[in-house]
Amino acid sequence: MTSSITPKTVATASITQTAAHALIAAAREAAKDTGIEVTIAVTDAAGHLKAFERSDKAPFLSVDVAINKAWTAASFGLATHVWNALVQNSEVAPLAHHPRVVAVGGGCPVTDGGQVVGGIGISGGNALQDQLVAEIALKALGFELAA
């Protein structure tokens, strides 16, 4: 008798600690070049904090914002600046009330080989500066940028 068993688990790729810390270093340099003091958070594919750094002069509120930007970006594989437009749609608007969803630029999914392996969140500058820092860090390490 031949039994066909369907898989009960799935293998999920996730960012390594080494790559997460390399993203932190790249973002730190990009923030310095941009002239802003930031907090940087990197999550794994499941949205759990993997690496974190807050510069000495970054606002204390930037801690939770950076972590939640990374979490938001990893959750659906969408950059946080995209969420601002999404939550305008009445069918999606209730997600704007989720305590961890951040619909402000500065969070990007970390994507490798077309697969979301984590998220990066930057907070401390304005939304465009934060987004730019995140994108520069991702490019520096060869990760793909979300469209």
C-alpha positions in Angstrom: 0.0 0.0 0.0 1.4 3.4 -1.0 0.6 6.3 1.2 0.8 9.8 -0.1 1.6 12.1 2.8 1.2 15.8 2.3 3.8 18.0 4.0 2.9 19.2 7.5 5.7 21.7 7.7 7.3 24.3 5.6 10.9 25.5 5.6 11.1 29.3 5.9 14.2 31.3 5.1 15.2 34.0 7.6 17.9 36.5 7.8 21.0 35.4 9.7 22.4 37.2 12.7 25.5 38.1 10.7 23.5 39.6 7.9 21.2 41.5 10.4 24.2 43.0 12.1 25.7 43.9 8.7 22.5 45.7 7.8 22.8 47.7 11.1 26.3 48.7 10.2 25.3 49.7 6.7 22.3 51.7 7.9 24.5 53.4 10.6 26.8 54.6 7.8 23.9 55.7 5.6 22.4 57.7 8.5 25.7 59.3 9.2 26.1 60.3 5.5 22.5 61.6 5.6 23.2 63.6 8.7 20.6 62.0 11.0 20.7 60.2 14.3 18.6 57.0 14.1 17.4 53.9 15.7 17.8 50.8 13.5 15.9 47.5 14.0 16.1 44.3 12.0 13.6 41.5 12.4 13.6 38.0 11.1 11.0 36.7 8.7 8.5 36.2 11.5 8.9 39.7 12.7 10.9 38.9 15.8 13.7 41.4 16.6 17.1 40.1 15.4 19.4 43.1 15.7 19.0 46.6 17.1 20.9 49.8 17.6 20.0 53.3 18.8 22.4 56.1 18.3 23.2 58.3 21.3 21.1 61.2 20.1 18.2 59.4 18.5 14.8 60.3 20.2 13.6 57.7 22.7 10.3 57.3 20.8 12.3 56.1 17.8 13.0 52.8 19.6 9.4 51.4 19.3 8.8 53.1 15.9 11.9 51.5 14.3 11.0 48.0 15.7 7.4 48.3 14.5 8.4 49.6 11.1 10.6 46.5 10.7 7.7 44.3 11.9 5.2 46.0 9.6 7.5 45.6 6.6 8.2 41.9 7.3 4.5 41.1 7.9 3.3 41.4 4.3 6.5 42.1 2.5 5.6 45.7 1.9 7.6 48.9 2.6 5.9 51.0 5.3 5.5 54.0 3.0 3.2 51.8 0.9 1.0 51.2 3.9 0.0 54.9 4.0 -1.9 54.5 0.8 -3.2 51.0 1.6 -4.9 52.1 4.8 -6.9 54.7 2.9 -8.9 51.8 1.4 -12.0 51.1 3.6 -11.4 47.4 3.3 -7.9 47.7 4.7 -8.4 50.7 7.0 -9.0 48.7 10.2 -5.4 47.5 10.0 -4.3 51.1 10.7 -5.6 50.6 14.2 -3.4 47.6 14.9 -1.0 48.8 17.5 2.2 47.6 15.6 1.3 48.7 12.1 3.3 51.8 11.1 2.3 53.5 7.9 5.2 55.9 7.6 8.3 55.6 5.5 11.4 53.9 6.9 10.5 50.3 7.1 11.4 47.9 4.3 11.1 44.1 3.9 14.4 42.3 3.6 14.1 40.2 0.5 16.5 37.7 -0.9 15.8 35.5 -3.9 12.2 36.8 -4.0 11.5 35.7 -0.5 11.0 37.9 2.5 13.6 37.0 5.1 13.1 39.9 7.5 12.4 43.5 7.9 14.5 46.7 8.6 13.1 49.7 10.4 14.8 53.1 10.6 13.5 55.9 12.8 14.9 59.3 13.7 14.8 61.4 10.6 11.7 62.3 8.5 9.9 59.6 6.6 11.9 60.1 3.4 15.2 60.2 5.2 14.4 57.0 7.1 13.3 55.3 3.9 16.4 56.3 2.1 18.7 55.0 4.9 16.9 51.6 4.9 17.1 51.4 1.1 20.8 52.3 1.0 21.6 49.6 3.7 19.6 47.0 1.7 21.4 47.8 -1.5 24.8 47.8 0.2 24.2 44.2 1.3 22.7 43.0 -2.0 19.2 42.6 -0.8 16.3 43.3 -3.2 14.2 46.4 -2.9 10.5 46.1 -2.7 8.6 47.7 -5.6 
